[in-house]
Amino acid sequence: MSVSEDSILKYTRGHRLQHDRVRDIWLVQAPEKAFIADPIAAAILRLVDGARPLSAIIDDLAATYHAPRETIATDVQVLLASLIDQKVLVEQSPRNGQTPAS
């Protein structure tokens, strides 16, 4: 699945990003599973809030890391498309907050 810059993403039910302060790592948690988000993934996932479009997330990351926007956009879209395929994230409609029909 590809992700457009107009997409607004949110975590699927039961999934959340959480910081483990003891080990100083970011985890994506879900019922009966968890996986560690590397520092780059964590920086991206911390901006997924179900409100802002992907273009705004990319702009924030490009400004924060002083990197070419095109490079950031490609990396972000690949990661988020993978997490959508794994059912960690879902695209929601910008109008009513509902998940778009497939």
C-alpha positions in Angstrom: 0.0 0.0 0.0 1.2 3.5 -0.7 0.6 6.4 1.5 -0.2 9.9 0.1 0.9 13.1 1.7 -2.7 14.0 2.3 -3.2 10.9 4.5 -4.0 11.3 8.1 -2.9 8.3 10.1 -3.7 7.0 13.6 -2.9 4.0 15.6 -5.3 1.1 15.2 -7.3 0.0 18.3 -5.1 -1.5 20.9 -1.8 -0.1 19.4 0.1 2.7 21.0 3.6 4.2 21.1 5.1 4.2 24.6 8.4 5.3 26.0 10.1 2.8 28.4 11.9 5.1 30.7 13.9 2.3 32.4 15.5 1.1 29.2 15.1 4.5 27.4 13.5 2.9 24.3 10.3 3.5 22.4 7.9 0.6 22.0 4.9 0.1 19.8 2.6 -1.9 22.1 -0.5 -4.0 21.3 -2.3 -6.8 23.1 0.1 -9.7 23.5 2.9 -8.1 21.5 5.3 -5.3 21.4 8.2 -4.2 19.2 11.0 -1.7 19.6 11.0 1.3 17.4 14.5 2.4 16.4 15.3 6.1 17.0 14.3 7.1 13.5 11.0 5.2 13.6 10.3 6.6 17.0 10.8 10.2 15.8 8.3 9.6 13.0 5.8 7.7 15.1 5.7 10.3 17.8 4.3 12.7 15.2 1.4 10.4 14.2 -1.5 11.9 16.1 -4.6 11.3 14.0 -4.9 15.0 13.3 -2.2 16.2 11.0 -1.6 15.1 7.4 1.5 13.2 6.4 2.8 16.3 4.6 3.0 18.2 7.9 4.8 15.3 9.5 7.3 15.3 6.7 7.8 19.0 6.9 8.4 18.9 10.6 11.0 16.1 10.2 12.8 17.8 7.3 13.0 21.0 9.4 14.1 19.2 12.6 16.8 17.1 10.9 17.9 19.6 8.2 17.5 17.0 5.6 16.1 17.1 2.0 12.3 16.9 2.1 12.3 14.4 -0.7 14.5 12.0 1.2 12.5 12.3 4.3 9.2 11.9 2.4 10.4 8.6 0.8 11.6 7.1 4.1 8.5 8.2 6.0 6.1 6.8 3.4 7.9 3.4 3.3 7.8 3.0 7.1 4.2 4.1 7.5 3.0 2.0 4.5 4.7 -1.0 6.2 3.0 -0.3 9.5 -0.4 0.1 7.7 0.2 -3.3 6.1 0.9 -4.7 9.6 -2.3 -3.2 10.9 -0.5 -1.0 13.4 -1.7 2.2 11.7 -4.8 3.1 9.7 -5.7 6.0 7.5 -8.6 8.1 8.6 -10.8 10.5 6.7 -9.9 14.1 7.4 -13.6 15.1 7.4 -15.1 13.0 10.1 -12.3 11.1 11.8 -13.6 7.7 10.5 -11.5 5.1 8.7 -12.1 5.3 5.0 -14.0 2.4 3.4 -11.8 -0.1 1.5 
